[in-house]
Amino acid sequence: MADGRHTTTSSDGPNLRILIGGGIAILVVLGVAGYLVFGRNTGGTAEPASPVSVPAVAGFQFDSKTLTLTVDPKGDKKKAKAAAEPVAKQVAIGLNTLYGKGFVDTTSWQSGTYDEALVMFDTGAQVEARNQLDVLTAGSAAGTTFDSIGDATGKLTINVLVDANERPQSASGAATFTATATGKDGSTTTIRSQGQFIFRSVKGSWKIVSFNVTRNDESGGGTPTGSGSATP
């Protein structure tokens, strides 16, 4: 199993530093963020909101999207939902782009070049993401290894943290992704990716500032395989 992790500090907005560790539930991460934003004596409450649907990128689109708000109890929940939905759409577009361009787009994986897959990472996180291409994407050697990648499916849960003034402070996306790759030798590999991504507003756009992604691919015989290496 391959594992890629990165923690960084956003260059815009409140100075939050969030460490995402393996196996930490996304709501726990948001709870930590809520503690840092709102202080010790105020806690967030989760509220369901409308499903988020955005166009596919490179022929891929996450399905079963849900949006949950974690809001300060003093805030106006209706206004919070209205403020959170555009953020959730940016998160969904960003992760559609990462996985669509990272695994599904033939031009990207055949060339082993994934610049278009990494556009949603903030500057600091993007440096580390480039070091983790074999975890975050089909990999630098995908063009010489695979003949095709298809049957891509995925589920995405989005959480948006909104403060008492109905201002989104951070957002997260918890993604699961599966695709089938056919090797040039005729073998079949099931690509499996699980990722947790933290988004912050950076100069007006919501970017990935921290991530924890694991790959646990399986060969046709069910033997787990992996690529890349874990961030220290």
Beta strands, then each sheet from edge to edge (+ up, - down):
strand 1: 2-6
strand 2: 45-48
strand 3: 63-71
strand 4: 146-162
strand 5: 168-183
strand 6: 188-202
strand 7: 205-215
strand 8: 217-219
strand 9: 224-225
sheet 1: 1+ 7- 6+ 5- 4+ 3+ 2-
sheet 2: 1+ 7- 6+ 8- 9+
end
